[in-house]
Amino acid sequence: MRIDAHHHLWDLDRRPQPWLTGPALDPIARTFRLDELAPLLAEHGIDATVVVQSSSSLPETRELLDIAAGSGGLVAGVVGWADLTDPGLPEVLASLTGPLVGIRHQVQDEPDPGWLTRPEVHAGLKAVAGAGLAYDLLVTPAQLAAAVETVRALPEVRFVLDHCAKPPIAAGGWQPWAGLIAELAALPNVGCKLSGLVTEADWDRWRPQDVLPYARHVLDAFGPDRVMFGSDWPVATLAGRYADVYALAEQAVASLDPAEREAVFGGTATRLYGLPAGGPGTPEGGS
């Protein structure tokens, strides 16, 4: 099983994406459907994917679950959105039928860098774990300390760090990001997506050597058995083609042995998200 563990789909005729503002995002300010992604997956030997929410919307989560259910197993899992601070969260999660494998909130947009450490958020994260789901951490370096504190405080929760916490690649920054990544990776209940790095580099002038030190630091810190490839399509197309992102990931893992490369390109995602192991057409597991 080769898995793209992070991509998005949205239909602007059905639902706006409030974050798609400004001329820089004009190239992706349109509808993106699975039939546009599918040929790219086939070209690169990807058997299944995980689609991830892009707005704070329960209706969007249900729409993604419907897409997954009709995809013939190509979309093997959905990371949806739900309000972590809602006391009724367990009932909400129980109502989301289909291949729901995780929950995510755009913590990067919260003005309080310590938002993740709030008691009501921890209660919600416990409810996510109680439903058998993972929680995707979408944070920036400014919120990494709060992420470390939260992951350490909640060993019963499976966490997945998205986009390597968005390191400051374009500025050439390294610390405190690198040290906090190492601190987070020392905790056993968190994995990391090798995703979203090209859009943290200079979109027009990035080269592999600009990005690879960050990817390799993540691989060294977490180990291949806790790192998973994600394309971040179509957001990544702001900085490169699907083929460019895939090639960069292959360069990052080139020195690993075959079993370790297989983990990054499928095994880790299958295990951390509890995905079906047999590929498209395999009966889905529970949520």
N, C-alpha and C positions, 0 to 999 in steps of 0.2 A: 504493500500500500504506500503510494507516494501522495502526500497530502500538502495542499496549500492551506495553512492553518489560519489565514487572515485575509479576507477580502470583504468588499462591500457591494451592495446592490441597492439602487434607489430609483424610484419612478416619480419624477417631479410633477407629473400630471395627477398623481394620487396624493403625494405628501411632500411638502416643502422641506428642505434641509436648511435650517436657519443659519448654519455656519458657512454656507456657500455664498459669501459676500466678498465684493472687491474684485478688481480686474485680474489680480494674480490667479484667482480660482476660476476665471471664466472658462478655461479649457475643460473643466470637469463639471460645470454648471449645466448639466443635461442629464437625461435619464440613462442609467446603466443597468442592463438586464443580463440574466444568466446566459442567454444565447449569444451575447457578445464575448463573454469570457470563455465559454466552453471550447472554442477552437484553440485558444491560447493554452488552455490546460492540456488538451490533447497533444498539441505540438511539443509540449515539454514533459509528457508522460505522467501527468498528474491524474491520479485515480479519483480523488475526492477532495472536498474543501470544507472549510468552516467559514460561514458567512457571519459577519459581525455587525451589530447595530451601528447606526450613524446618527440617530437622533434620540432624544429622551421621550420615547413614545411607545406605549404598550401596543397600540394598533400596528405600528411598524414591526414590532417583534412578532405579532401574530401573522403579519403578511410574510415575513421571512420564514416562519415555520411552514406556511402554506407553500412557499416556493420550494423549500427543502422536501416537503412531502411529495411534490410533483416532479422532482428532479431525477427520479430513478436511482437515487442513492448518490448522485454526483455531489450534492450538498449533504454531507453526512452529519453536520452539526450546525447549530445556531447559537451564537452568543448574543442574547437579547438584552433589553433594558427593562429594569423595574426599579421602583423607588425604594432605595435601601432604608429610608427613614419611615416608611409606611408600617405602622403596627400590624396591618393586615397582610404583610408581605407573604407569609407562608401560604395563605389562601390564594393570593395572586399567582404565585409560582405554581401551585397545584392546578390552576386553570389553564396553564400554557401547555397544551398538548402537542406532541411531536418531538423531533430530535433536538430538544433544548439541552445544551451541554454547559452553558455558562451564562453569567450576567455581567454587564459592564455599565459603568456610568462615566461620563466625561469629567473625571476629577480634575483634569488639566484646566478646565474652565472655571473651577471653583475659586473665588477670590481668597478664601482662607487656605493657606498652604497646609494647615493641620486638619483639614476637613475629614480625612480618613480616620483620624483618631477619636472622633466624637463618639460618645457612648451609643447614640441612636444608630450610627453607621455600623458600629461593631455588632449591635443587635441584628441589623439587617444582614451583615456578612455571615453571622451564625445561622440565620434562616436560609441563606443560599447554600451553605454547607449541609444543613439539615435536609434540603431537597435533593442532595446528591450532585450538586452543580459546582463547577469551578467559578472563580471570580477573576475577571480580567482587570488588571491595573493599568489605567491609562493616565500616566503621570509624567511630569517634566522633572528635570533635576531638582528644581526648587521644592518638589513634593516628595522626593525620594526618601528623605529622613522620616517623614510621616508614614510612608509605605513600609519601611523597615520596622518601625515601631508596631505597626498594625499586624504585619505578617508574623512578627515575633509573639505578639499577644494572642494570636488566634491560630494555634498549631493545628486545629481541626479543620481549617479552611484550606482548600487547594487554590492557590493563587497562580496566575499567569501574567507576567509583566509584558505589556505590549510595547513594541517599537524600541526595546532596550532603554526605555525611559527618555527617549528623545535627546541623545547627547548633542552638545553644541559643535557639530562637525564643521559647519560653515565658518565658524569663528576660530576653529582649531583648538577649542577648549578641551580639557581633560579632567582636571579636578575641579570640584569635588565629585563629579559624576563617577569617575572610575572607582574611587574609594567606596562610595555608597553602593555601587553595583556589587563590589566584592563583599560588602557587609550583608547585603540582601541575599546574595547567592549562598552565603554560609548557612542560611535557614533552609531546612529540607523540604518545606511545604510550598515552595515557589519554583516555577519554571519561567522561561523567557522566550519570547518570539524574536527571531532574527528577521525583523520586518521594519519598514518605515524609515530606514536609514538614509536612503537617497534623497528624501525630501527634507532631511536635516542638513544635508550638504548644499552647496551652491547648485541650484537647479540646472543652470546652463553650462557650468564649467567643471562639475565634479569629475573626478577620475577614481578608479578603483582604489588606488593607494591612499586617497583621502578618507575612504570609508572603512577599509579593511582592518586598521588597527582597533577600531571600536567593535567591529564584529568579532574579531579574534579575542578581545578582552572578555567579551560576554561568553564566548565558548570556553575560554580558560577558566572563568569564574564559576559558571554553572555546570560545565561538563556537557558533552553532547546528549546525554540521556535526559537532560532538562532543558534543551534548546530545540525549538521547532521553527521550520521555515514558514514564512508568511509573505505574500507578495504585496499586501496593502493596495491591491488593485481596486478601483481605478485612481486612488489618490496618488499612488506612486508615478502615474503617467505624467504628472507635472514635471518630473525630473528624468524620466526615461521610460523605455518600453518594458513590457513584461519580460521580454528576453534579456534585457539588461539587468533587471533585478534578479532574475533566476541565475544568470551567469555570475553575478557578484556573490550570491550565496554559495555557488559551487566553488568559486575561488576561496571563499572563507573556510570551507571544510576540506579543501584539497589535501591537506596534510593528515587528515584523519583516516583511520582504517575503514574498510567497507561497512562494518557493523555500526560504527559511529556515524558515518554519513547516512546510513539508512535510518538511524534514530532521528537525526535532524530533519530529514525529508519525509518522515512519516511515523516512525515508532513512538517518538515522544508525544506527538499530538494524539495518536491513538490511545496512549496510556493515560495522559493527563486529562483528556476530555472524555474518555470512555467511549470512543467511537467504535462502530462496527469494524471488525478486523478483516472482513472478506471483500471489501470494495463495493462498488455500485451493485444494487440488487440484493445485497445482504439485508435481512430483516433488521429494522432499527431496534436499538435498545430503548430503555425507558428514559425519561427526562431526569 
